[in-house]
Amino acid sequence: MRVAWIILGIIVSGTSSLARAQENVVVRVLANGTCDISGTNVACAEVGMKLRSMHVPENSVIGLQGDLTVTYAPVAAAISSIKNAG
């Protein structure tokens, strides 16, 4: 009986660590002031909420890539949104 609980504990802890695997996400800040996440266009102020809805783990690496002509405002909005989302 004790062996069964140990094996079950290993299986459960193994699946939870797989579910929380780190991801690399690139958010493109477009010249028109919107942001692109994996082909989906969203307002830069909604980037954090969108990443949450995509179930991106909190320990993921999120990179911002801006178009050459983008202004600072949408970049700042994306950074703030990510920060506020956790």
GIRA-V56263 format. One record per run of one state. SS is the DSSP state (2 for helix, 1 for strand, 0 for the rest). FROM is the first residue (numbers start at 1). TO is the last residue. Records with the same first field share a line. If there is no record, write none. Layout:
BEGIN
SS=FROM-TO / FROM-TO
END
This chain:
BEGIN
0=1-1 / 20-23 / 30-33 / 38-39 / 54-60 / 67-71 / 86-86
2=2-19 / 44-53 / 72-85
1=24-29 / 34-37 / 40-43 / 61-66
END
